[in-house]
């Protein structure tokens, strides 16, 4: 994974979490509950880290097996 892909993945996770945080904050505000100011920051940081881990696992496990399968097909086609 290149550094640009890492940054893009973290930003996407943080953006999705920020949107979810805003929705959560709105729902809780309508219910009359107070939400600490750092809730959205914590959600965004956690989601950025989680999305990075998920992408790393996906590249290491899923794509590795997929590459093996494609290589085996190529070998069969040549014979």
C-alpha distance (Angstrom), angle and dihedral (degrees) to the residues before:
residue distance angle dihedral
X1 . . .
X2 3.77 . .
X3 3.81 121.8 .
X4 3.80 89.8 -111.1
X5 3.80 90.5 56.3
X6 3.81 90.1 49.4
X7 3.78 91.8 52.1
X8 3.81 92.9 45.1
X9 3.81 91.7 49.6
X10 3.82 92.5 48.6
X11 3.79 92.2 47.9
X12 3.79 92.1 49.4
X13 3.81 91.6 50.0
X14 3.80 91.5 46.5
X15 3.81 91.9 48.9
X16 3.80 92.8 50.4
X17 3.81 90.8 47.5
X18 3.80 91.9 47.8
X19 3.80 89.9 53.4
X20 3.79 90.3 48.3
X21 3.82 89.4 47.6
X22 3.78 91.7 53.1
X23 3.78 91.2 49.6
X24 3.81 91.0 47.6
X25 3.80 91.7 47.5
X26 3.82 91.1 49.8
X27 3.80 92.8 49.5
X28 3.80 92.5 48.0
X29 3.80 91.7 45.5
X30 3.80 90.1 53.2
X31 3.80 88.4 50.4
X32 3.81 89.5 52.8
X33 3.80 97.3 -111.4
X34 3.79 124.3 132.6
X35 3.80 120.6 -128.0
X36 3.82 122.4 -155.7
X37 3.81 114.2 -113.8
X38 3.80 93.3 -121.1
X39 3.82 94.4 58.3
X40 3.81 94.2 91.2
X41 3.81 92.4 45.3
X42 3.80 91.1 51.4
X43 3.80 91.4 47.1
X44 3.81 91.7 49.7
X45 3.80 93.9 47.5
X46 3.79 92.6 47.1
X47 3.79 93.1 48.0
X48 3.80 92.1 47.5
X49 3.78 90.4 53.4
X50 3.80 92.7 44.2
X51 3.81 92.9 49.5
X52 3.80 90.4 50.0
X53 3.81 91.6 51.1
X54 3.81 91.5 47.0
X55 3.80 92.0 50.7
X56 3.80 91.7 47.9
X57 3.81 91.9 50.0
X58 3.80 90.9 46.0
X59 3.80 91.9 52.4
X60 3.80 93.8 45.5
X61 3.80 98.9 44.4
X62 3.79 112.5 20.5
X63 3.79 101.9 34.2
X64 3.80 92.4 42.2
X65 3.81 90.4 57.8
X66 3.80 90.7 44.0
X67 3.81 91.5 53.1
X68 3.81 89.9 50.9
X69 3.79 91.1 51.0
X70 3.81 92.5 49.9
X71 3.80 91.1 48.4
X72 3.81 91.2 50.9
X73 3.80 90.4 51.1
X74 3.79 90.9 50.7
X75 3.79 90.7 51.7
X76 3.81 92.0 50.2
X77 3.80 91.6 49.1
X78 3.81 92.2 53.1
X79 3.79 94.1 54.1
